[in-house]
Amino acid sequence: MFGWLQKRRHQRAIPDGLWRDLLARYPFLASRPAGELPRLRELAGQFLATKEFHGGNGLVITDAVALAIAAQAVLPVLNLGLSWYDDFVGIVVHPAEVLARRTVTDETGVVHQYDEVLAGEAMDRGPVMLNWADVDSAGQTAEQGYNVVIHEFIHKIDMRDGMPDGCPPLPSRAARQAWLAVMQAEYQAFREKVIIAERFGGAPPWLDPYGASGIDEFFAVACEAYFVNRQRFEAAFPALLPLLDSFFAPSGAARS
């Protein structure tokens, strides 16, 4: 169970040794601009003080496990504030991917059941589910632009104004239309690349092809890469970079 966090729930200061270990394990965090790191550390501490972690299938939640998730989860809201995550408390962490039984009813009323392998899941106004294997290896998978924590927490941001649609809450209808014009075009181009790769043997895209399953998933997949491998993301998606910067770093604050 928790050591430092359980004993000092009312304190948000993360011990130096725990923080150093975190940065050593996740180079994409350590390489953030120096001015960002104190804010990242403070916000991660606030996150830990306000969320509840639960281990599934025998996983023990340690300080290192909780901090690894917290530090990655707060990256998207570093310049937005932790209030973007105030619609939930619980985070469930499994040792590895989980098999979920799904039930859907089609347009004719026929009920279908199927199994789905989940790396993570974000519930609207509900908890977030993650798997520790992917969280733990996030330092290595950053090269591929993959990060399950950021993916699921982007879904939480996307759902703040209703159903996930690839667009976070924006201040005006015009801003929303401008956002979706870019996002839709990039999503369709990505989807075509995935189809060509899968059906005709074309070059596979850099990002996870799961992003082609819907614009909401494309938004989440793109944001994973944006936060953990900005340089390669910029080269692959030059039109998306300023769009994401305009939301996540609106004043040009602390970009890597």
ZIQUI-V800685 format. One record per pair of residues at least 24 apart in sequence whose ideal C-beta (glycine too) atoms are under 8 Angstrom apart, sorted by the first residue. I is the first residue (numbers start at 1). J is the second residue. D is the distance in Angstrom with one decimal. If there is no record, write none. Layout:
i=I j=J d=D
i=I j=J d=D
This chain:
i=1 j=60 d=6.6
i=1 j=61 d=6.6
i=1 j=62 d=7.6
i=2 j=53 d=8.0
i=2 j=61 d=6.5
i=2 j=62 d=6.9
i=2 j=63 d=5.8
i=2 j=66 d=6.7
i=3 j=62 d=7.2
i=3 j=63 d=5.3
i=4 j=63 d=5.1
i=5 j=48 d=5.8
i=5 j=63 d=5.4
i=5 j=66 d=6.1
i=9 j=49 d=6.6
i=10 j=49 d=7.5
i=11 j=49 d=7.9
i=12 j=42 d=7.2
i=12 j=45 d=3.5
i=12 j=46 d=5.6
i=12 j=48 d=7.2
i=12 j=49 d=5.1
i=13 j=45 d=6.2
i=14 j=41 d=5.7
i=14 j=44 d=6.5
i=14 j=45 d=5.2
i=14 j=48 d=7.8
i=14 j=67 d=6.6
i=18 j=63 d=5.9
i=18 j=64 d=6.9
i=18 j=67 d=6.0
i=19 j=67 d=7.8
i=21 j=64 d=6.7
i=22 j=64 d=7.5
i=22 j=67 d=5.6
i=22 j=68 d=6.4
i=22 j=71 d=5.9
i=25 j=68 d=7.2
i=25 j=139 d=5.5
i=26 j=68 d=7.2
i=26 j=71 d=7.3
i=26 j=72 d=7.4
i=26 j=138 d=6.1
i=26 j=139 d=4.6
i=26 j=142 d=7.9
i=27 j=139 d=5.7
i=27 j=142 d=7.2
i=28 j=138 d=7.7
i=28 j=139 d=7.0
i=28 j=142 d=4.5
i=28 j=227 d=7.5
i=28 j=228 d=4.4
i=28 j=229 d=7.0
i=29 j=71 d=5.9
i=29 j=72 d=7.4
i=29 j=75 d=7.8
i=31 j=256 d=6.4
i=32 j=254 d=7.2
i=32 j=256 d=5.5
i=33 j=254 d=4.8
i=33 j=255 d=7.2
i=33 j=256 d=5.8
i=35 j=254 d=5.6
i=36 j=78 d=6.6
i=36 j=254 d=4.1
i=36 j=256 d=7.9
i=39 j=78 d=6.1
i=39 j=254 d=7.7
i=40 j=71 d=6.4
i=40 j=74 d=6.6
i=40 j=75 d=7.2
i=40 j=78 d=6.2
i=41 j=71 d=7.9
i=43 j=74 d=4.4
i=43 j=77 d=7.3
i=43 j=78 d=6.3
i=43 j=82 d=6.1
i=44 j=70 d=4.3
i=44 j=71 d=4.5
i=44 j=74 d=5.4
i=45 j=70 d=7.9
i=46 j=82 d=5.6
i=47 j=73 d=6.3
i=47 j=74 d=5.4
i=47 j=82 d=6.4
i=47 j=85 d=7.4
i=50 j=82 d=7.3
i=50 j=89 d=7.4
i=51 j=85 d=7.9
i=51 j=89 d=5.9
i=51 j=90 d=7.4
i=51 j=91 d=5.7
i=52 j=89 d=5.2
i=52 j=90 d=5.3
i=52 j=91 d=7.1
i=53 j=91 d=5.2
i=53 j=93 d=6.4
i=54 j=90 d=6.3
i=54 j=91 d=7.1
i=54 j=92 d=5.0
i=54 j=93 d=7.2
i=55 j=92 d=7.9
i=55 j=93 d=5.7
i=55 j=94 d=7.9
i=56 j=92 d=5.3
i=56 j=93 d=6.5
i=56 j=94 d=4.2
i=56 j=95 d=7.7
i=56 j=98 d=7.5
i=56 j=129 d=7.9
i=57 j=94 d=5.2
i=57 j=95 d=5.6
i=57 j=98 d=7.7
i=58 j=95 d=6.8
i=59 j=93 d=5.7
i=59 j=94 d=6.2
i=59 j=95 d=4.8
i=59 j=132 d=5.9
i=61 j=93 d=6.4
i=65 j=93 d=6.6
i=65 j=132 d=6.4
i=65 j=135 d=7.7
i=68 j=135 d=5.8
i=68 j=136 d=7.2
i=68 j=138 d=7.7
i=69 j=93 d=7.0
i=69 j=130 d=6.5
i=69 j=135 d=6.0
i=69 j=149 d=5.7
i=72 j=135 d=7.3
i=72 j=138 d=6.6
i=72 j=147 d=6.5
i=72 j=149 d=3.9
i=72 j=150 d=6.0
i=72 j=153 d=8.0
i=73 j=149 d=5.5
i=73 j=150 d=7.6
i=73 j=153 d=4.9
i=75 j=150 d=6.3
i=75 j=227 d=5.0
i=76 j=150 d=6.3
i=76 j=153 d=5.8
i=76 j=154 d=6.1
i=76 j=157 d=6.3
i=76 j=223 d=6.7
i=76 j=227 d=6.7
i=76 j=248 d=6.2
i=77 j=153 d=8.0
i=77 j=157 d=7.5
i=78 j=248 d=7.8
i=78 j=254 d=7.3
i=79 j=248 d=6.3
i=79 j=249 d=5.4
i=79 j=250 d=6.8
i=79 j=251 d=7.7
i=79 j=253 d=5.2
i=79 j=254 d=7.3
i=80 j=248 d=7.1
i=84 j=156 d=7.5
i=84 j=157 d=5.8
i=84 j=160 d=6.7
i=85 j=153 d=7.3
i=85 j=156 d=6.3
i=87 j=125 d=4.7
i=87 j=156 d=7.4
i=87 j=160 d=7.4
i=88 j=123 d=7.5
i=88 j=125 d=6.5
i=88 j=126 d=5.9
i=88 j=127 d=5.7
i=88 j=128 d=6.8
i=88 j=156 d=7.2
i=89 j=127 d=7.5
i=90 j=126 d=7.7
i=90 j=127 d=3.7
i=90 j=128 d=7.5
i=91 j=127 d=6.3
i=91 j=128 d=5.1
i=91 j=129 d=7.8
i=91 j=130 d=6.8
i=92 j=127 d=5.8
i=92 j=128 d=7.4
i=92 j=129 d=4.7
i=92 j=130 d=7.4
i=93 j=129 d=7.8
i=93 j=130 d=5.2
i=93 j=131 d=7.2
i=93 j=132 d=5.4
i=93 j=135 d=7.5
i=94 j=129 d=7.0
i=94 j=130 d=7.4
i=94 j=131 d=5.0
i=94 j=132 d=6.9
i=95 j=131 d=7.0
i=95 j=132 d=5.5
i=95 j=133 d=6.6
i=96 j=131 d=5.3
i=96 j=132 d=7.4
i=96 j=133 d=4.6
i=97 j=131 d=5.2
i=97 j=133 d=7.4
i=97 j=134 d=7.7
i=98 j=129 d=7.4
i=98 j=131 d=6.8
i=119 j=148 d=5.1
i=119 j=151 d=8.0
i=120 j=148 d=4.7
i=120 j=149 d=7.6
i=120 j=151 d=6.4
i=120 j=152 d=4.4
i=121 j=152 d=6.8
i=122 j=152 d=4.4
i=122 j=153 d=7.1
i=122 j=155 d=3.9
i=122 j=156 d=5.1
i=122 j=159 d=7.2
i=124 j=159 d=4.9
i=124 j=163 d=7.9
i=125 j=159 d=7.8
i=128 j=152 d=5.2
i=128 j=153 d=7.0
i=128 j=156 d=6.8
i=138 j=228 d=7.3
i=142 j=228 d=4.0
i=142 j=229 d=5.3
i=143 j=229 d=6.6
i=143 j=232 d=8.0
i=144 j=206 d=7.4
i=144 j=208 d=7.6
i=144 j=229 d=8.0
i=145 j=206 d=6.4
i=145 j=207 d=5.6
i=145 j=208 d=7.4
i=145 j=221 d=7.7
i=145 j=224 d=5.7
i=145 j=225 d=3.0
i=145 j=228 d=6.4
i=145 j=229 d=5.0
i=145 j=232 d=6.7
i=145 j=233 d=6.5
i=146 j=208 d=6.1
i=146 j=224 d=6.0
i=146 j=225 d=7.9
i=146 j=228 d=7.7
i=147 j=224 d=4.4
i=147 j=227 d=6.9
i=147 j=228 d=5.0
i=150 j=220 d=7.9
i=150 j=223 d=6.0
i=150 j=224 d=4.9
i=150 j=227 d=5.3
i=150 j=228 d=7.0
i=151 j=220 d=4.6
i=151 j=221 d=6.7
i=151 j=223 d=7.4
i=151 j=224 d=5.1
i=152 j=220 d=7.6
i=154 j=219 d=6.5
i=154 j=220 d=4.4
i=154 j=223 d=4.4
i=154 j=224 d=7.6
i=155 j=216 d=7.1
i=155 j=220 d=5.5
i=158 j=216 d=6.0
i=158 j=219 d=6.1
i=158 j=220 d=7.2
i=164 j=216 d=3.8
i=164 j=219 d=7.8
i=165 j=215 d=6.6
i=165 j=216 d=5.9
i=166 j=214 d=7.9
i=166 j=215 d=3.7
i=166 j=216 d=5.1
i=166 j=218 d=6.3
i=166 j=219 d=4.1
i=167 j=219 d=7.4
i=168 j=247 d=6.0
i=170 j=247 d=7.8
i=179 j=243 d=6.6
i=179 j=247 d=7.9
i=182 j=239 d=6.0
i=182 j=240 d=7.0
i=182 j=243 d=5.1
i=183 j=215 d=6.5
i=183 j=218 d=7.5
i=183 j=219 d=6.5
i=183 j=240 d=7.7
i=183 j=243 d=7.1
i=184 j=215 d=6.6
i=185 j=239 d=7.5
i=186 j=218 d=7.4
i=186 j=222 d=7.6
i=186 j=237 d=6.4
i=186 j=239 d=6.0
i=186 j=240 d=5.4
i=187 j=211 d=7.8
i=187 j=212 d=8.0
i=187 j=215 d=4.8
i=187 j=218 d=4.4
i=190 j=218 d=6.1
i=191 j=218 d=7.8
i=205 j=236 d=7.9
i=206 j=232 d=6.8
i=206 j=236 d=5.2
i=207 j=236 d=7.3
i=230 j=255 d=7.5
i=230 j=256 d=5.3
